[in-house]
Amino acid sequence: MPDSDPRQQDLITWLQEQGHTDVQIERILAKVAEYDKQTLHESIFDSINRGDFNLSTIIKEALGEASP
């Protein structure tokens, strides 16, 4: 969850209301970010496996071969 995401401040506020310390909140936010990154990674690979994600287009873009 990027720092600019307004939901992060909502989460921080809620965690503070639950009595968590700043140190605990930092640890919780780090774990949330870890889960967020893993979920995104798994979601992309699930889309590739279902055929919903055009991998050849991504490869061409990555290699600078995509047509404008």
N, CA, C and O of each residue as an XYZ file, in Angstrom:
272
protein
N       0.859     -1.168      0.000
C       0.000      0.000      0.000
C       0.905      1.231      0.000
O       1.617      1.475      0.974
N       0.885      1.988     -1.059
C       1.744      3.167     -1.129
C       1.394      4.192     -0.063
O       0.249      4.271      0.382
N       2.388      4.978      0.345
C       2.159      5.997      1.365
C       1.096      6.997      0.941
O       0.406      7.559      1.792
N       0.950      7.232     -0.367
C      -0.022      8.209     -0.847
C      -1.452      7.661     -0.857
O      -2.398      8.402     -1.125
N      -1.609      6.391     -0.572
C      -2.929      5.766     -0.560
C      -3.681      6.243      0.688
O      -3.225      6.008      1.806
N      -4.827      6.910      0.509
C      -5.559      7.417      1.675
C      -6.018      6.305      2.617
O      -6.272      6.551      3.796
N      -6.121      5.098      2.101
C      -6.522      3.992      2.969
C      -5.464      3.689      4.020
O      -5.771      3.154      5.085
N      -4.206      4.037      3.712
C      -3.152      3.783      4.693
C      -3.374      4.635      5.941
O      -3.225      4.145      7.061
N      -3.729      5.902      5.754
C      -3.992      6.749      6.914
C      -5.201      6.233      7.687
O      -5.213      6.275      8.917
N      -6.213      5.748      6.977
C      -7.370      5.151      7.657
C      -6.937      3.962      8.504
O      -7.393      3.799      9.636
N      -6.059      3.139      7.956
C      -5.561      1.974      8.691
C      -4.753      2.420      9.910
O      -4.898      1.865     11.000
N      -3.902      3.426      9.714
C      -3.097      3.930     10.834
C      -4.010      4.444     11.943
O      -3.818      4.125     13.116
N      -4.985      5.228     11.565
C      -5.930      5.769     12.555
C      -6.630      4.646     13.300
O      -6.751      4.689     14.524
N      -7.086      3.652     12.575
C      -7.782      2.530     13.201
C      -6.853      1.775     14.143
O      -7.246      1.411     15.252
N      -5.608      1.539     13.697
C      -4.648      0.834     14.554
C      -4.351      1.630     15.821
O      -4.213      1.055     16.901
N      -4.254      2.944     15.690
C      -4.044      3.793     16.871
C      -5.229      3.679     17.823
O      -5.055      3.596     19.039
N      -6.432      3.674     17.261
C      -7.642      3.539     18.085
C      -7.677      2.191     18.802
O      -8.279      2.064     19.868
N      -7.030      1.190     18.210
C      -6.987     -0.135     18.823
C      -5.899     -0.227     19.893
O      -5.763     -1.249     20.566
N      -5.125      0.851     20.043
C      -4.123      0.914     21.095
C      -2.722      0.476     20.680
O      -1.866      0.263     21.539
N      -2.475      0.339     19.388
C      -1.153     -0.069     18.930
C      -0.170      1.098     19.009
O      -0.529      2.251     18.771
N       1.070      0.775     19.348
C       2.126      1.783     19.414
C       2.618      2.101     18.007
O       2.318      1.385     17.052
N       3.385      3.197     17.896
C       3.956      3.575     16.601
C       4.852      2.469     16.050
O       4.833      2.195     14.850
N       5.620      1.846     16.905
C       6.507      0.755     16.477
C       5.676     -0.419     15.951
O       5.989     -0.987     14.905
N       4.636     -0.770     16.668
C       3.758     -1.857     16.216
C       3.092     -1.506     14.891
O       2.975     -2.358     14.010
N       2.660     -0.267     14.744
C       2.003      0.159     13.511
C       2.966      0.059     12.335
O       2.578     -0.398     11.260
N       4.206      0.477     12.521
C       5.198      0.356     11.449
C       5.378     -1.102     11.035
O       5.467     -1.406      9.845
N       5.430     -1.998     12.011
C       5.572     -3.424     11.703
C       4.347     -3.954     10.977
O       4.467     -4.746     10.042
N       3.174     -3.522     11.404
C       1.935     -3.958     10.763
C       1.874     -3.432      9.327
O       1.516     -4.175      8.413
N       2.220     -2.158      9.120
C       2.207     -1.582      7.774
C       3.194     -2.298      6.854
O       2.907     -2.497      5.673
N       4.340     -2.679      7.380
C       5.324     -3.419      6.579
C       4.746     -4.766      6.161
O       4.937     -5.196      5.023
N       4.045     -5.432      7.067
C       3.447     -6.730      6.746
C       2.311     -6.561      5.739
O       2.165     -7.379      4.831
N       1.512     -5.515      5.888
C       0.441     -5.245      4.925
C       1.037     -5.015      3.539
O       0.521     -5.538      2.551
N       2.115     -4.239      3.456
C       2.770     -3.977      2.175
C       3.304     -5.269      1.563
O       3.224     -5.474      0.352
N       3.845     -6.132      2.409
C       4.353     -7.430      1.938
C       3.218     -8.270      1.351
O       3.358     -8.840      0.269
N       2.107     -8.341      2.059
C       0.945     -9.089      1.563
C       0.403     -8.464      0.280
O       0.020     -9.176     -0.649
N       0.371     -7.140      0.232
C      -0.129     -6.430     -0.939
C       0.717     -6.765     -2.171
O       0.179     -7.049     -3.242
N       2.015     -6.732     -2.015
C       2.927     -7.036     -3.117
C       2.745     -8.486     -3.567
O       2.693     -8.755     -4.767
N       2.648     -9.413     -2.626
C       2.490    -10.833     -2.948
C       1.157    -11.080     -3.660
O       1.092    -11.858     -4.612
N       0.106    -10.420     -3.198
C      -1.214    -10.589     -3.807
C      -1.208    -10.099     -5.243
O      -1.761    -10.754     -6.126
N      -0.586     -8.951     -5.485
C      -0.496     -8.415     -6.842
C       0.273     -9.377     -7.733
O      -0.143     -9.655     -8.858
N       1.395     -9.885     -7.232
C       2.222    -10.828     -7.986
C       1.416    -12.072     -8.341
O       1.417    -12.510     -9.492
N       0.737    -12.632     -7.368
C      -0.063    -13.840     -7.610
C      -1.212    -13.550     -8.562
O      -1.549    -14.390     -9.397
N      -1.812    -12.385     -8.451
C      -2.929    -12.021     -9.306
C      -2.502    -11.951    -10.769
O      -3.218    -12.428    -11.650
N      -1.344    -11.361    -11.028
C      -0.858    -11.275    -12.407
C      -0.615    -12.663    -12.969
O      -1.005    -12.954    -14.100
N       0.033    -13.531    -12.180
C       0.301    -14.876    -12.678
C      -0.988    -15.684    -12.855
O      -1.078    -16.511    -13.763
N      -1.974    -15.454    -12.003
C      -3.272    -16.108    -12.188
C      -3.905    -15.653    -13.495
O      -4.484    -16.462    -14.220
N      -3.797    -14.356    -13.802
C      -4.353    -13.816    -15.048
C      -3.643    -14.404    -16.262
O      -4.285    -14.723    -17.263
N      -2.341    -14.547    -16.181
C      -1.589    -15.161    -17.280
C      -2.062    -16.592    -17.492
O      -2.298    -17.014    -18.624
N      -2.199    -17.330    -16.405
C      -2.620    -18.734    -16.504
C      -4.023    -18.872    -17.086
O      -4.306    -19.848    -17.781
N      -4.905    -17.911    -16.814
C      -6.273    -17.957    -17.350
C      -6.334    -17.454    -18.781
O      -7.358    -17.604    -19.448
N      -5.248    -16.860    -19.261
C      -5.245    -16.307    -20.607
C      -5.823    -14.907    -20.676
O      -6.073    -14.389    -21.764
N      -6.039    -14.284    -19.508
C      -6.607    -12.943    -19.454
C      -5.549    -11.852    -19.604
O      -5.886    -10.677    -19.746
N      -4.307    -12.224    -19.574
C      -3.205    -11.271    -19.573
C      -2.319    -11.607    -20.757
O      -1.810    -12.724    -20.845
N      -2.123    -10.668    -21.665
C      -1.373    -10.920    -22.878
C       0.121    -10.798    -22.602
O       0.684     -9.705    -22.639
N       0.742    -11.916    -22.329
C       2.151    -11.931    -21.981
C       3.036    -11.513    -23.145
O       4.066    -10.874    -22.931
N       2.661    -11.856    -24.361
C       3.494    -11.491    -25.513
C       3.570     -9.978    -25.680
O       4.617     -9.455    -26.062
N       2.487     -9.272    -25.404
C       2.503     -7.813    -25.478
C       3.446     -7.237    -24.433
O       4.206     -6.311    -24.721
N       3.401     -7.774    -23.238
C       4.281     -7.308    -22.161
C       5.738     -7.554    -22.526
O       6.592     -6.700    -22.289
N       6.026     -8.720    -23.103
C       7.398     -9.038    -23.512
C       7.873     -8.043    -24.563
O       8.987     -7.527    -24.472
N       7.032     -7.770    -25.560
C       7.397     -6.804    -26.601
C       7.634     -5.425    -26.025
O       8.590     -4.753    -26.410
N       6.765     -4.982    -25.094
C       6.941     -3.678    -24.469
C       8.239     -3.621    -23.677
O       8.968     -2.631    -23.735
N       8.521     -4.689    -22.938
C       9.728     -4.739    -22.114
C      10.987     -4.692    -22.973
O      12.001     -4.130    -22.560
N      10.927     -5.273    -24.148
C      12.083     -5.334    -25.026
C      12.115     -4.193    -26.040
O      12.984     -4.148    -26.911
N      11.158     -3.271    -25.916
C      11.122     -2.112    -26.795
C      10.661     -2.420    -28.193
O      10.997     -1.700    -29.134
N       9.891     -3.487    -28.345
C       9.443     -3.915    -29.660
C       7.992     -3.580    -29.951
O       7.499     -3.884    -31.037
N       7.304     -2.967    -29.016
C       5.875     -2.682    -29.196
C       5.695     -1.589    -30.230
O       6.450     -0.619    -30.292
N       4.677     -1.780    -31.030
C       4.363     -0.756    -32.026
C       3.591      0.373    -31.350
O       2.815      0.124    -30.427
N       3.793      1.607    -31.798
C       3.117      2.751    -31.164
C       1.627      2.713    -31.341
O       0.926      3.606    -30.865
